[in-house]
């Protein structure tokens, strides 16, 4: 769940991005897993879904090999775009947190390194 105020806008990086509507200080909590908002899927559940739904989950969720789960952010968090030099730092766990890498002014597009947050990308099974 997003822990800061954001809005969705057209992104210069890719498609739609998530943008801050408030300034955020370095190390401030930006996103945190919340089972009341974020949805978790096991491989069997994903396999039981329609092809369209599976494609949606592959685009908007992250695969966590260690626990064999897909995690779908239920809010604007699923619109973080990739950057090789992200402005957020993830602890890289399925049920973890993301913090601001440095002071971020309002209007900043939030980015993450997909290789840190998704084992499917890290293992070469998905690209960005």
WOKAMO-V87910 format. One record per helix or strand of 2 or more residues. SS is the DSSP state (@ for helix, = for strand). FROM is the first residue (numbers start at 1). TO is the last residue. If there is no record, write none. Layout:
BEGIN
<<SS FROM TO> <SS FROM TO>>
END
This chain:
BEGIN
<<= 6 10> <= 16 20> <= 29 32> <= 39 42> <@ 43 47> <@ 51 60> <= 61 64> <= 69 72> <@ 76 79> <= 81 82> <= 88 90> <= 97 100> <= 111 112> <@ 114 117> <@ 119 122>>
END
